[in-house]
Each structure stands twice: as C-alpha cells, then as structure tokens.
Amino acid sequence: MVTNEDLIKVFEYALHQEYTGKSFFENSLQRMGIGAAVTAFKSLIKEEERHIRLIAKILRGLKKRGQMELPNAKDLGIMPTNYFDKRSQSEFLHQCIEGSMVPEVTIFNTAWLIEKDLSEFYEKMACETTGKAKKAFTFLSRWEKKHEKFFHEYRDRFSDIYSKIPWGG
C-alpha cells in the first residue's frame, strides 16, 4: 500500500520534472527562429504551469491534511493541444527544411522525449495507486500524452523529410 509519505515523495518528484520541462521550453524559446514554433512553445509553457499548479495543490493537501485535493479540468483551463493551425503547421515544416533548422528539430525531439518520459511515469504511477492518487496520475498521464503526441508527430515528420532530401551527388 502506498503511504501518504510515499505520495508526497512521488508528487515532489513529479513537480520537479514539470519544472524541468517548463525550464526546457523557456530556454528553447531563445533558440527558436520561427514564429509558429515560438507560439507553440509559449502555449506549452502555460500548460506546464497548469501542471505545476495542479501538483502543487495536491502536495499542499497531502502535507497539511494528509488528503488530496483534485481540481477539475475546468478549473485548470485545459485546452486542446492543437498548437499550430494547418497553415502554421505547413509553414513551420517548410521553413525548417528550407532554412535547415536542425536546432529546432533537435528541440522538438528533446521535447518529445521529456513528454514521453513524464507520460510513462504518470501512467506507471496510476497503475500502482488507487483512489484520488490514481485519478490524478491518470489525468496527468493523459495530459502529457497529448504533448507527447504533438512532439512525436513532428519528430517523425522531420525524420521523414530529412531522410528524403537529395543531399548532393
């Protein structure tokens, strides 16, 4: 059985990971050269801040009362993770290839790995807990999976596009 102290440690770890992800996105903004990517990352930073608020609220409840407080999705302002409209998406991919934006490709790949790691961690914790903890971890896992899917899609597109470029000869 998972104790209150165990949950506190796990949620503290999760909070640290969320701060790490947010920091990565903030630092990546400085290296981005394309407006659509900058806009997408700013949206992701806001979502990471929501993750942080959710986990911080859970931790406060666990530490003060030994109980979890779970805000609902409406309170968190969860929005669909469609960070690029179709036009921006097409322009972004074209500009990356045309300008050989390898650093941005690397950023998107690293972001995918961060989100994948977190979604897998939350999913594992959901399987190992019950009650409100399970609900919280399931919620967080699904949220991170949306981010993971977004970055995975771009990672695959970049890989496919770069593998088909005639590199000379």
ROROMAR-550911 format. One record per atom (N, C-alpha, C, CB): x, y, z; chain; atom name; residue number from 1. Coordinates in Angstrom, 1 decimal, padded with zeros to 4 digits. Glycine has a CB too. Layout:
N
     xx     yy     zz chaine atome num
      X      Y      Z      A    CA NUM
...
This chain:
169
     xx     yy     zz chaine atome num
  000.8 -001.2  000.0      A     N   1
  000.0  000.0  000.0      A    CA   1
  000.9  001.3  000.0      A     C   1
 -001.0  000.0  001.2      A    CB   1
  000.5  002.2 -000.8      A     N   2
  001.2  003.5 -000.9      A    CA   2
  000.8  004.4  000.3      A     C   2
  000.9  004.2 -002.3      A    CB   2
  001.8  004.9  001.0      A     N   3
  001.5  005.7  002.2      A    CA   3
  001.4  007.2  001.7      A     C   3
  002.6  005.5  003.3      A    CB   3
  001.0  008.0  002.6      A     N   4
  000.9  009.5  002.4      A    CA   4
  002.3  010.0  002.1      A     C   4
  000.3  010.2  003.6      A    CB   4
  003.3  009.5  002.9      A     N   5
  004.7  010.0  002.7      A    CA   5
  005.2  009.6  001.3      A     C   5
  005.6  009.4  003.8      A    CB   5
  004.8  008.4  000.9      A     N   6
  005.2  007.9 -000.5      A    CA   6
  004.6  008.8 -001.5      A     C   6
  004.8  006.4 -000.7      A    CB   6
  003.4  009.1 -001.4      A     N   7
  002.7  010.0 -002.4      A    CA   7
  003.4  011.4 -002.4      A     C   7
  001.2  010.2 -002.0      A    CB   7
  003.7  011.9 -001.2      A     N   8
  004.4  013.2 -001.2      A    CA   8
  005.7  013.1 -002.0      A     C   8
  004.7  013.6  000.3      A    CB   8
  006.5  012.1 -001.8      A     N   9
  007.7  012.0 -002.5      A    CA   9
  007.5  011.9 -004.0      A     C   9
  008.5  010.7 -002.0      A    CB   9
  006.5  011.1 -004.4      A     N  10
  006.3  010.9 -005.8      A    CA  10
  005.8  012.2 -006.4      A     C  10
  005.2  009.8 -006.0      A    CB  10
  004.9  012.9 -005.8      A     N  11
  004.4  014.2 -006.3      A    CA  11
  005.5  015.3 -006.3      A     C  11
  003.2  014.7 -005.5      A    CB  11
  006.4  015.2 -005.3      A     N  12
  007.5  016.2 -005.3      A    CA  12
  008.4  015.9 -006.5      A     C  12
  008.3  016.1 -004.0      A    CB  12
  008.7  014.6 -006.8      A     N  13
  009.4  014.3 -008.0      A    CA  13
  008.7  014.8 -009.2      A     C  13
  009.6  012.7 -008.0      A    CB  13
  007.4  014.5 -009.3      A     N  14
  006.7  015.0 -010.5      A    CA  14
  006.7  016.5 -010.6      A     C  14
  005.2  014.5 -010.3      A    CB  14
  006.6  017.2 -009.5      A     N  15
  006.7  018.7 -009.6      A    CA  15
  008.0  019.1 -010.1      A     C  15
  006.4  019.2 -008.2      A    CB  15
  009.1  018.5 -009.6      A     N  16
  010.4  018.8 -010.1      A    CA  16
  010.5  018.5 -011.6      A     C  16
  011.5  018.0 -009.3      A    CB  16
  010.0  017.4 -012.1      A     N  17
  010.1  017.1 -013.5      A    CA  17
  009.3  018.1 -014.3      A     C  17
  009.5  015.7 -013.8      A    CB  17
  008.1  018.6 -013.8      A     N  18
  007.4  019.6 -014.5      A    CA  18
  008.1  020.9 -014.6      A     C  18
  006.0  019.8 -013.8      A    CB  18
  008.8  021.3 -013.5      A     N  19
  009.6  022.5 -013.6      A    CA  19
  010.7  022.3 -014.6      A     C  19
  010.2  022.8 -012.2      A    CB  19
  011.3  021.2 -014.6      A     N  20
  012.4  020.9 -015.6      A    CA  20
  011.9  021.1 -017.0      A     C  20
  013.0  019.5 -015.4      A    CB  20
  010.7  020.5 -017.3      A     N  21
  010.1  020.6 -018.6      A    CA  21
  009.8  022.1 -019.0      A     C  21
  008.8  019.8 -018.7      A    CB  21
  009.2  022.8 -018.0      A     N  22
  008.9  024.2 -018.3      A    CA  22
  010.2  025.0 -018.5      A     C  22
  008.2  024.8 -017.0      A    CB  22
  011.2  024.7 -017.8      A     N  23
  012.5  025.4 -018.0      A    CA  23
  013.1  025.1 -019.4      A     C  23
  013.5  025.0 -016.9      A    CB  23
  013.0  023.9 -019.8      A     N  24
  013.5  023.5 -021.1      A    CA  24
  012.7  024.3 -022.2      A     C  24
  013.3  022.0 -021.4      A    CB  24
  011.4  024.4 -022.1      A     N  25
  010.6  025.1 -023.1      A    CA  25
  011.0  026.6 -023.1      A     C  25
  009.1  024.9 -022.8      A    CB  25
  011.2  027.2 -021.9      A     N  26
  011.5  028.6 -021.8      A    CA  26
  012.9  028.8 -022.4      A     C  26
  011.5  029.0 -020.3      A    CB  26
  013.9  028.0 -022.1      A     N  27
  015.2  028.1 -022.7      A    CA  27
  015.2  027.9 -024.2      A     C  27
  016.2  027.2 -022.0      A    CB  27
  014.3  027.0 -024.7      A     N  28
  014.2  026.7 -026.1      A    CA  28
  013.7  027.9 -026.9      A     C  28
  013.4  025.5 -026.3      A    CB  28
  012.9  028.7 -026.2      A     N  29
  012.3  029.9 -026.9      A    CA  29
  013.4  030.8 -027.4      A     C  29
  011.4  030.7 -026.0      A    CB  29
  014.5  030.9 -026.7      A     N  30
  015.6  031.7 -027.1      A    CA  30
  016.3  031.2 -028.4      A     C  30
  016.6  031.8 -026.0      A    CB  30
  016.2  029.9 -028.6      A     N  31
  016.9  029.4 -029.8      A    CA  31
  015.9  029.2 -031.0      A     C  31
  017.4  028.0 -029.5      A    CB  31
  014.6  029.5 -030.8      A     N  32
  013.7  029.3 -031.9      A    CA  32
  013.7  030.5 -032.8      A     C  32
  012.3  029.2 -031.3      A    CB  32
  013.6  030.3 -034.1      A     N  33
  013.6  031.3 -035.1      A    CA  33
  012.3  031.5 -035.8      A     C  33
  014.7  031.1 -036.0      A    CB  33
  011.4  030.6 -035.6      A     N  34
  010.2  030.6 -036.4      A    CA  34
  009.0  030.9 -035.5      A     C  34
  009.9  029.2 -037.1      A    CB  34
  008.2  031.9 -035.9      A     N  35
  007.1  032.4 -035.1      A    CA  35
  006.1  031.4 -034.6      A     C  35
  006.4  033.4 -035.8      A    CB  35
  005.8  030.4 -035.5      A     N  36
  004.8  029.4 -035.1      A    CA  36
  005.4  028.5 -034.0      A     C  36
  004.5  028.5 -036.4      A    CB  36
  006.6  028.2 -034.1      A     N  37
  007.2  027.3 -033.1      A    CA  37
  007.3  028.1 -031.7      A     C  37
  008.7  026.9 -033.5      A    CB  37
  007.6  029.4 -031.8      A     N  38
  007.6  030.2 -030.6      A    CA  38
  006.2  030.2 -029.9      A     C  38
  008.1  031.6 -030.9      A    CB  38
  005.2  030.4 -030.8      A     N  39
  003.8  030.5 -030.3      A    CA  39
  003.5  029.1 -029.6      A     C  39
  002.9  030.8 -031.4      A    CB  39
  003.8  028.0 -030.3      A     N  40
  003.5  026.7 -029.7      A    CA  40
  004.2  026.5 -028.4      A     C  40
  004.0  025.6 -030.7      A    CB  40
  005.5  026.9 -028.3      A     N  41
  006.2  026.7 -027.1      A    CA  41
  005.6  027.6 -025.9      A     C  41
  007.7  027.0 -027.3      A    CB  41
  005.2  028.8 -026.3      A     N  42
  004.6  029.6 -025.3      A    CA  42
  003.3  029.0 -024.7      A     C  42
  004.3  031.0 -025.8      A    CB  42
  002.5  028.4 -025.6      A     N  43
  001.3  027.6 -025.2      A    CA  43
  001.7  026.5 -024.3      A     C  43
  000.5  027.1 -026.4      A    CB  43
  002.8  025.8 -024.6      A     N  44
  003.2  024.6 -023.8      A    CA  44
  003.7  025.1 -022.4      A     C  44
  004.3  023.9 -024.5      A    CB  44
  004.4  026.2 -022.4      A     N  45
  004.8  026.7 -021.1      A    CA  45
  003.6  027.0 -020.2      A     C  45
  005.7  028.0 -021.3      A    CB  45
  002.6  027.6 -020.8      A     N  46
  001.3  027.8 -020.0      A    CA  46
  000.7  026.5 -019.5      A     C  46
  000.3  028.6 -020.8      A    CB  46
  000.8  025.5 -020.3      A     N  47
  000.3  024.2 -019.9      A    CA  47
  001.1  023.6 -018.8      A     C  47
  000.1  023.2 -021.1      A    CB  47
  002.4  023.7 -018.9      A     N  48
  003.3  023.2 -017.9      A    CA  48
  003.1  023.9 -016.6      A     C  48
  004.8  023.4 -018.3      A    CB  48
  002.8  025.2 -016.6      A     N  49
  002.4  026.0 -015.4      A    CA  49
  001.1  025.4 -014.8      A     C  49
  002.2  027.5 -015.8      A    CB  49
  000.2  025.0 -015.6      A     N  50
 -001.0  024.4 -015.1      A    CA  50
 -000.7  023.1 -014.4      A     C  50
 -002.1  024.2 -016.2      A    CB  50
  000.2  022.3 -015.0      A     N  51
  000.6  021.0 -014.4      A    CA  51
  001.2  021.3 -013.0      A     C  51
  001.6  020.3 -015.3      A    CB  51
  002.1  022.3 -013.0      A     N  52
  002.7  022.7 -011.7      A    CA  52
  001.7  023.1 -010.7      A     C  52
  003.7  023.8 -012.0      A    CB  52
  000.7  023.9 -011.1      A     N  53
 -000.3  024.3 -010.1      A    CA  53
 -001.1  023.1 -009.6      A     C  53
 -001.3  025.4 -010.7      A    CB  53
 -001.4  022.2 -010.5      A     N  54
 -002.2  021.0 -010.1      A    CA  54
 -001.4  020.2 -009.1      A     C  54
 -002.5  020.2 -011.3      A    CB  54
 -000.2  019.9 -009.4      A     N  55
  000.7  019.1 -008.5      A    CA  55
  000.9  019.8 -007.2      A     C  55
  002.0  018.7 -009.2      A    CB  55
  001.2  021.1 -007.2      A     N  56
  001.4  021.9 -006.0      A    CA  56
  000.2  021.9 -005.1      A     C  56
  001.8  023.4 -006.4      A    CB  56
 -001.0  021.9 -005.7      A     N  57
 -002.2  021.9 -004.9      A    CA  57
 -002.4  020.5 -004.3      A     C  57
 -003.5  022.2 -005.8      A    CB  57
 -002.1  019.5 -005.0      A     N  58
 -002.1  018.1 -004.5      A    CA  58
 -001.2  018.0 -003.3      A     C  58
 -001.8  017.1 -005.6      A    CB  58
  000.1  018.5 -003.5      A     N  59
  001.1  018.4 -002.4      A    CA  59
  000.6  019.2 -001.2      A     C  59
  002.4  019.0 -002.9      A    CB  59
  000.1  020.4 -001.4      A     N  60
 -000.4  021.1 -000.2      A    CA  60
 -001.4  020.3  000.6      A     C  60
 -001.0  022.5 -000.6      A    CB  60
 -002.3  019.7 -000.1      A     N  61
 -003.3  018.9  000.6      A    CA  61
 -002.7  017.7  001.3      A     C  61
 -004.4  018.4 -000.3      A    CB  61
 -001.8  017.0  000.7      A     N  62
 -001.1  015.9  001.3      A    CA  62
 -000.3  016.3  002.5      A     C  62
 -000.2  015.2  000.3      A    CB  62
  000.3  017.4  002.4      A     N  63
  001.2  017.8  003.5      A    CA  63
  000.4  018.4  004.7      A     C  63
  002.2  018.8  003.0      A    CB  63
 -000.6  019.1  004.4      A     N  64
 -001.4  019.8  005.5      A    CA  64
 -002.4  018.9  006.2      A     C  64
 -002.0  021.0  005.0      A    CB  64
 -003.1  018.1  005.3      A     N  65
 -004.3  017.4  005.8      A    CA  65
 -004.1  015.9  005.6      A     C  65
 -005.5  017.9  005.3      A    CB  65
 -003.1  015.5  004.9      A     N  66
 -003.0  014.1  004.5      A    CA  66
 -004.0  013.6  003.5      A     C  66
 -003.1  013.2  005.8      A    CB  66
 -004.6  014.6  002.8      A     N  67
 -005.6  014.3  001.8      A    CA  67
 -005.3  015.0  000.5      A     C  67
 -007.0  014.6  002.3      A    CB  67
 -005.7  014.4 -000.6      A     N  68
 -005.5  015.0 -001.9      A    CA  68
 -006.7  015.9 -002.3      A     C  68
 -005.3  013.9 -003.0      A    CB  68
 -006.4  017.0 -002.8      A     N  69
 -007.4  017.9 -003.4      A    CA  69
 -007.2  017.9 -004.9      A     C  69
 -007.3  019.4 -002.8      A    CB  69
 -008.2  017.5 -005.6      A     N  70
 -008.1  017.5 -007.1      A    CA  70
 -009.0  018.5 -007.7      A     C  70
 -008.5  016.1 -007.6      A    CB  70
 -008.4  019.5 -008.3      A     N  71
 -009.3  020.4 -009.1      A    CA  71
 -009.8  019.7 -010.3      A     C  71
 -008.5  021.7 -009.4      A    CB  71
 -010.9  020.2 -010.8      A     N  72
 -011.4  019.5 -012.0      A    CA  72
 -010.8  020.2 -013.2      A     C  72
 -013.0  019.7 -012.1      A    CB  72
 -010.9  019.5 -014.4      A     N  73
 -010.3  020.0 -015.6      A    CA  73
 -010.7  021.4 -016.0      A     C  73
 -010.6  019.1 -016.8      A    CB  73
 -012.0  021.8 -015.7      A     N  74
 -012.5  023.1 -016.0      A    CA  74
 -011.7  024.2 -015.2      A     C  74
 -014.0  023.2 -015.7      A    CB  74
 -011.4  023.9 -013.9      A     N  75
 -010.6  024.8 -013.1      A    CA  75
 -009.2  025.0 -013.6      A     C  75
 -010.6  024.3 -011.7      A    CB  75
 -008.7  024.0 -014.3      A     N  76
 -007.3  024.1 -014.8      A    CA  76
 -007.2  024.8 -016.1      A     C  76
 -006.7  022.7 -014.9      A    CB  76
 -008.4  024.9 -016.8      A     N  77
 -008.4  025.5 -018.1      A    CA  77
 -007.7  024.7 -019.2      A     C  77
 -007.7  026.9 -018.0      A    CB  77
 -007.9  023.4 -019.1      A     N  78
 -007.2  022.5 -020.1      A    CA  78
 -007.9  022.8 -021.4      A     C  78
 -007.4  021.0 -019.7      A    CB  78
 -007.0  023.0 -022.4      A     N  79
 -007.5  023.2 -023.8      A    CA  79
 -006.9  022.2 -024.7      A     C  79
 -007.0  024.7 -024.2      A    CB  79
 -007.5  022.0 -025.8      A     N  80
 -006.9  021.0 -026.8      A    CA  80
 -005.5  021.4 -027.1      A     C  80
 -007.8  020.9 -028.1      A    CB  80
 -004.7  020.4 -027.4      A     N  81
 -003.3  020.6 -027.7      A    CA  81
 -003.0  020.7 -029.2      A     C  81
 -002.4  019.5 -027.0      A    CB  81
 -003.7  021.6 -029.8      A     N  82
 -003.5  021.9 -031.2      A    CA  82
 -002.7  023.2 -031.3      A     C  82
 -004.9  022.0 -032.0      A    CB  82
 -001.4  023.1 -031.2      A     N  83
 -000.6  024.3 -031.1      A    CA  83
 -000.4  025.1 -032.4      A     C  83
  000.7  024.0 -030.5      A    CB  83
 -000.5  024.4 -033.5      A     N  84
 -000.4  025.0 -034.8      A    CA  84
 -001.7  024.8 -035.5      A     C  84
  000.8  024.4 -035.6      A    CB  84
 -002.2  025.9 -036.2      A     N  85
 -003.3  025.6 -037.1      A    CA  85
 -002.6  025.0 -038.4      A     C  85
 -004.0  027.0 -037.5      A    CB  85
 -003.4  024.6 -039.3      A     N  86
 -002.9  023.8 -040.5      A    CA  86
 -001.9  024.7 -041.3      A     C  86
 -004.1  023.4 -041.4      A    CB  86
 -002.2  026.0 -041.5      A     N  87
 -001.4  026.9 -042.2      A    CA  87
  000.0  027.0 -041.5      A     C  87
 -002.0  028.2 -042.4      A    CB  87
 -000.1  027.3 -040.2      A     N  88
  001.2  027.4 -039.4      A    CA  88
  002.0  026.2 -039.4      A     C  88
  000.9  027.9 -038.0      A    CB  88
  001.3  025.0 -039.4      A     N  89
  002.0  023.7 -039.4      A    CA  89
  002.8  023.6 -040.7      A     C  89
  001.0  022.6 -039.2      A    CB  89
  002.1  023.8 -041.8      A     N  90
  002.8  023.7 -043.1      A    CA  90
  003.9  024.7 -043.2      A     C  90
  001.7  023.9 -044.2      A    CB  90
  003.7  025.9 -042.8      A     N  91
  004.8  026.9 -042.9      A    CA  91
  006.0  026.5 -042.0      A     C  91
  004.2  028.3 -042.5      A    CB  91
  005.7  026.1 -040.8      A     N  92
  006.7  025.7 -039.9      A    CA  92
  007.6  024.6 -040.5      A     C  92
  006.1  025.2 -038.6      A    CB  92
  007.0  023.5 -041.0      A     N  93
  007.8  022.4 -041.6      A    CA  93
  008.6  022.9 -042.8      A     C  93
  006.8  021.3 -042.0      A    CB  93
  008.0  023.7 -043.7      A     N  94
  008.6  024.2 -044.8      A    CA  94
  009.8  025.1 -044.4      A     C  94
  007.7  025.0 -045.7      A    CB  94
  009.6  026.0 -043.5      A     N  95
  010.7  026.9 -043.1      A    CA  95
  011.9  026.1 -042.4      A     C  95
  010.2  027.9 -042.1      A    CB  95
  011.5  025.1 -041.7      A     N  96
  012.6  024.3 -041.0      A    CA  96
  013.4  023.6 -042.1      A     C  96
  011.9  023.2 -040.1      A    CB  96
  012.8  023.1 -043.1      A     N  97
  013.6  022.4 -044.1      A    CA  97
  014.3  023.4 -045.0      A     C  97
  012.6  021.5 -045.0      A    CB  97
  013.6  024.4 -045.4      A     N  98
  014.2  025.4 -046.3      A    CA  98
  015.4  026.1 -045.6      A     C  98
  013.2  026.5 -046.7      A    CB  98
  015.3  026.4 -044.3      A     N  99
  016.4  027.1 -043.6      A    CA  99
  017.3  026.1 -042.9      A     C  99
  015.8  028.0 -042.6      A    CB  99
  017.1  024.8 -043.1      A     N 100
  017.8  023.8 -042.4      A    CA 100
  017.9  024.1 -040.9      A     C 100
  019.3  023.7 -043.0      A    CB 100
  016.7  024.2 -040.3      A     N 101
  016.6  024.5 -038.9      A    CA 101
  016.9  023.3 -038.0      A     C 101
  015.2  025.1 -038.6      A    CB 101
  018.0  022.7 -038.1      A     N 102
  018.3  021.5 -037.3      A    CA 102
  018.2  021.7 -035.8      A     C 102
  019.7  021.0 -037.7      A    CB 102
  018.6  022.9 -035.3      A     N 103
  018.4  023.1 -033.9      A    CA 103
  017.0  023.0 -033.4      A     C 103
  019.0  024.4 -033.5      A    CB 103
  016.0  023.5 -034.2      A     N 104
  014.6  023.4 -033.9      A    CA 104
  014.2  021.9 -033.9      A     C 104
  013.8  024.2 -034.8      A    CB 104
  014.7  021.2 -034.9      A     N 105
  014.3  019.8 -035.0      A    CA 105
  014.8  019.1 -033.7      A     C 105
  015.0  019.1 -036.2      A    CB 105
  016.0  019.4 -033.3      A     N 106
  016.6  018.8 -032.1      A    CA 106
  015.7  019.2 -030.8      A     C 106
  018.0  019.2 -031.9      A    CB 106
  015.3  020.4 -030.8      A     N 107
  014.5  020.9 -029.7      A    CA 107
  013.2  020.1 -029.6      A     C 107
  014.2  022.4 -029.8      A    CB 107
  012.5  019.9 -030.8      A     N 108
  011.3  019.1 -030.8      A    CA 108
  011.5  017.7 -030.5      A     C 108
  010.7  019.2 -032.2      A    CB 108
  012.6  017.1 -030.8      A     N 109
  012.9  015.7 -030.5      A    CA 109
  013.1  015.6 -029.0      A     C 109
  014.1  015.2 -031.2      A    CB 109
  013.9  016.5 -028.4      A     N 110
  014.1  016.5 -026.9      A    CA 110
  012.8  016.7 -026.2      A     C 110
  015.1  017.6 -026.6      A    CB 110
  012.0  017.6 -026.7      A     N 111
  010.7  017.9 -026.0      A    CA 111
  009.8  016.6 -026.0      A     C 111
  010.0  019.1 -026.7      A    CB 111
  009.9  015.9 -027.2      A     N 112
  009.1  014.6 -027.2      A    CA 112
  009.6  013.7 -026.2      A     C 112
  009.3  014.0 -028.7      A    CB 112
  010.9  013.6 -026.0      A     N 113
  011.5  012.6 -025.0      A    CA 113
  011.0  013.0 -023.6      A     C 113
  013.0  012.6 -025.1      A    CB 113
  011.1  014.3 -023.3      A     N 114
  010.6  014.8 -022.0      A    CA 114
  009.2  014.4 -021.7      A     C 114
  010.8  016.3 -021.9      A    CB 114
  008.3  014.7 -022.7      A     N 115
  006.9  014.5 -022.5      A    CA 115
  006.6  013.0 -022.5      A     C 115
  006.1  015.1 -023.6      A    CB 115
  007.3  012.2 -023.2      A     N 116
  007.1  010.7 -023.2      A    CA 116
  007.5  010.2 -021.9      A     C 116
  008.0  010.1 -024.4      A    CB 116
  008.6  010.6 -021.3      A     N 117
  009.1  010.2 -020.0      A    CA 117
  008.1  010.5 -019.0      A     C 117
  010.4  010.8 -019.7      A    CB 117
  007.5  011.7 -019.0      A     N 118
  006.6  012.1 -018.0      A    CA 118
  005.2  011.3 -018.1      A     C 118
  006.3  013.6 -018.0      A    CB 118
  004.8  011.1 -019.4      A     N 119
  003.5  010.4 -019.5      A    CA 119
  003.7  009.0 -019.1      A     C 119
  003.0  010.5 -021.0      A    CB 119
  004.8  008.4 -019.4      A     N 120
  005.0  007.0 -018.9      A    CA 120
  005.1  006.9 -017.4      A     C 120
  006.3  006.4 -019.6      A    CB 120
  005.8  007.9 -016.8      A     N 121
  005.9  007.9 -015.3      A    CA 121
  004.5  008.0 -014.7      A     C 121
  006.8  009.0 -014.9      A    CB 121
  003.7  008.9 -015.2      A     N 122
  002.4  009.1 -014.6      A    CA 122
  001.5  007.9 -014.8      A     C 122
  001.7  010.3 -015.2      A    CB 122
  001.6  007.3 -016.0      A     N 123
  000.9  006.1 -016.3      A    CA 123
  001.3  004.9 -015.3      A     C 123
  001.1  005.6 -017.8      A    CB 123
  002.6  004.8 -015.1      A     N 124
  003.0  003.7 -014.2      A    CA 124
  002.5  004.0 -012.8      A     C 124
  004.6  003.7 -014.2      A    CB 124
  002.6  005.2 -012.3      A     N 125
  002.1  005.6 -011.0      A    CA 125
  000.6  005.4 -010.9      A     C 125
  002.4  007.0 -010.6      A    CB 125
 -000.2  005.6 -012.0      A     N 126
 -001.6  005.4 -012.0      A    CA 126
 -001.9  003.9 -011.7      A     C 126
 -002.3  005.8 -013.3      A    CB 126
 -001.0  003.0 -012.3      A     N 127
 -001.2  001.6 -012.1      A    CA 127
 -000.9  001.1 -010.7      A     C 127
 -000.4  000.8 -013.2      A    CB 127
  000.0  001.9 -010.0      A     N 128
  000.4  001.5 -008.7      A    CA 128
 -000.3  002.1 -007.6      A     C 128
  001.9  001.8 -008.6      A    CB 128
 -001.3  003.0 -007.9      A     N 129
 -002.0  003.7 -006.8      A    CA 129
 -003.5  003.4 -007.0      A     C 129
 -001.7  005.2 -006.9      A    CB 129
 -004.3  003.9 -006.0      A     N 130
 -005.8  003.8 -006.1      A    CA 130
 -006.4  005.1 -005.7      A     C 130
 -006.2  002.7 -005.1      A    CB 130
 -007.7  005.2 -005.8      A     N 131
 -008.4  006.4 -005.3      A    CA 131
 -008.0  007.7 -006.1      A     C 131
 -008.2  006.6 -003.9      A    CB 131
 -007.9  008.7 -005.3      A     N 132
 -007.6  010.1 -005.8      A    CA 132
 -006.3  010.1 -006.5      A     C 132
 -007.8  011.1 -004.8      A    CB 132
 -005.3  009.4 -005.9      A     N 133
 -004.0  009.4 -006.5      A    CA 133
 -004.0  008.8 -007.9      A     C 133
 -003.0  008.6 -005.6      A    CB 133
 -004.7  007.7 -008.0      A     N 134
 -004.8  007.0 -009.3      A    CA 134
 -005.5  008.0 -010.3      A     C 134
 -005.6  005.7 -009.2      A    CB 134
 -006.5  008.7 -009.8      A     N 135
 -007.2  009.6 -010.7      A    CA 135
 -006.3  010.8 -011.1      A     C 135
 -008.5  010.2 -009.9      A    CB 135
 -005.5  011.3 -010.2      A     N 136
 -004.6  012.4 -010.5      A    CA 136
 -003.5  011.9 -011.5      A     C 136
 -003.9  012.9 -009.2      A    CB 136
 -002.9  010.8 -011.3      A     N 137
 -001.9  010.3 -012.2      A    CA 137
 -002.5  009.9 -013.5      A     C 137
 -001.2  009.0 -011.6      A    CB 137
 -003.7  009.4 -013.6      A     N 138
 -004.3  009.1 -014.9      A    CA 138
 -004.5  010.4 -015.7      A     C 138
 -005.6  008.3 -014.7      A    CB 138
 -005.1  011.4 -015.0      A     N 139
 -005.3  012.7 -015.5      A    CA 139
 -004.0  013.3 -016.1      A     C 139
 -005.9  013.6 -014.5      A    CB 139
 -003.0  013.3 -015.3      A     N 140
 -001.7  013.8 -015.7      A    CA 140
 -001.1  013.1 -016.9      A     C 140
 -000.7  013.9 -014.5      A    CB 140
 -001.2  011.7 -016.9      A     N 141
 -000.7  010.9 -017.9      A    CA 141
 -001.4  011.3 -019.3      A     C 141
 -000.9  009.4 -017.6      A    CB 141
 -002.7  011.4 -019.2      A     N 142
 -003.4  011.7 -020.5      A    CA 142
 -003.0  013.1 -021.0      A     C 142
 -004.9  011.7 -020.2      A    CB 142
 -002.9  014.0 -020.1      A     N 143
 -002.5  015.4 -020.4      A    CA 143
 -001.1  015.4 -021.1      A     C 143
 -002.5  016.3 -019.2      A    CB 143
 -000.2  014.6 -020.5      A     N 144
  001.2  014.6 -021.1      A    CA 144
  001.2  013.8 -022.4      A     C 144
  002.2  013.9 -020.1      A    CB 144
  000.3  012.8 -022.5      A     N 145
  000.3  012.0 -023.8      A    CA 145
 -000.1  012.9 -024.9      A     C 145
 -000.7  010.9 -023.6      A    CB 145
 -000.9  014.0 -024.7      A     N 146
 -001.3  014.9 -025.7      A    CA 146
  000.0  015.7 -026.2      A     C 146
 -002.4  015.9 -025.2      A    CB 146
  000.8  016.1 -025.2      A     N 147
  002.0  016.8 -025.6      A    CA 147
  002.9  015.8 -026.3      A     C 147
  002.7  017.3 -024.3      A    CB 147
  003.1  014.6 -025.8      A     N 148
  003.9  013.6 -026.4      A    CA 148
  003.5  013.4 -027.8      A     C 148
  003.9  012.3 -025.6      A    CB 148
  002.3  013.3 -028.1      A     N 149
  001.8  013.0 -029.4      A    CA 149
  002.1  014.2 -030.4      A     C 149
  000.2  012.8 -029.4      A    CB 149
  001.9  015.4 -029.9      A     N 150
  002.3  016.6 -030.7      A    CA 150
  003.7  016.5 -031.1      A     C 150
  002.0  017.9 -029.9      A    CB 150
  004.6  016.3 -030.2      A     N 151
  006.1  016.3 -030.5      A    CA 151
  006.5  015.1 -031.3      A     C 151
  006.9  016.4 -029.2      A    CB 151
  005.9  014.0 -031.0      A     N 152
  006.2  012.8 -031.8      A    CA 152
  005.8  012.9 -033.2      A     C 152
  005.4  011.5 -031.2      A    CB 152
  004.7  013.5 -033.5      A     N 153
  004.3  013.8 -034.9      A    CA 153
  005.3  014.6 -035.6      A     C 153
  002.9  014.5 -034.9      A    CB 153
  005.8  015.7 -035.0      A     N 154
  006.8  016.5 -035.7      A    CA 154
  008.2  015.8 -035.8      A     C 154
  007.0  017.8 -034.9      A    CB 154
  008.5  015.0 -034.8      A     N 155
  009.8  014.3 -034.8      A    CA 155
  009.7  013.3 -036.0      A     C 155
  010.0  013.5 -033.5      A    CB 155
  008.6  012.6 -036.2      A     N 156
  008.5  011.7 -037.3      A    CA 156
  008.5  012.4 -038.7      A     C 156
  007.2  010.9 -037.2      A    CB 156
  007.8  013.6 -038.7      A     N 157
  007.8  014.3 -040.0      A    CA 157
  009.2  014.9 -040.3      A     C 157
  006.8  015.5 -039.8      A    CB 157
  009.9  015.4 -039.4      A     N 158
  011.2  015.9 -039.6      A    CA 158
  012.1  014.7 -040.1      A     C 158
  011.8  016.6 -038.4      A    CB 158
  012.0  013.6 -039.4      A     N 159
  012.9  012.5 -039.8      A    CA 159
  012.6  012.0 -041.2      A     C 159
  012.6  011.3 -038.8      A    CB 159
  011.3  012.0 -041.5      A     N 160
  010.9  011.6 -042.9      A    CA 160
  011.4  012.6 -043.9      A     C 160
  009.4  011.4 -043.0      A    CB 160
  011.2  013.8 -043.7      A     N 161
  011.6  014.9 -044.6      A    CA 161
  013.1  014.9 -044.8      A     C 161
  011.1  016.3 -044.2      A    CB 161
  013.8  014.8 -043.7      A     N 162
  015.3  014.9 -043.9      A    CA 162
  015.8  013.6 -044.5      A     C 162
  015.9  015.1 -042.5      A    CB 162
  015.2  012.5 -044.3      A     N 163
  015.7  011.3 -044.9      A    CA 163
  015.5  011.2 -046.4      A     C 163
  015.0  010.0 -044.3      A    CB 163
  014.6  012.1 -047.0      A     N 164
  014.3  012.1 -048.4      A    CA 164
  015.0  013.3 -049.1      A     C 164
  012.8  012.2 -048.6      A    CB 164
  015.7  014.1 -048.4      A     N 165
  016.3  015.2 -049.1      A    CA 165
  017.5  014.7 -049.9      A     C 165
  016.8  016.3 -048.0      A    CB 165
  017.6  015.2 -051.2      A     N 166
  018.7  014.8 -052.0      A    CA 166
  019.9  015.6 -051.5      A     C 166
  018.4  015.0 -053.5      A    CB 166
  020.8  015.0 -050.9      A     N 167
  022.0  015.7 -050.2      A    CA 167
  023.1  015.9 -051.2      A     C 167
  022.4  014.9 -049.0      A    CB 167
  022.9  015.8 -052.4      A     N 168
  024.0  016.0 -053.4      A    CA 168
  024.5  014.8 -054.1      A     C 168
  025.2  016.7 -052.7      A    CB 168
  025.3  014.9 -055.0      A     N 169
  025.9  013.8 -055.7      A    CA 169
  025.1  013.4 -056.8      A     C 169
  026.2  012.7 -054.9      A    CB 169
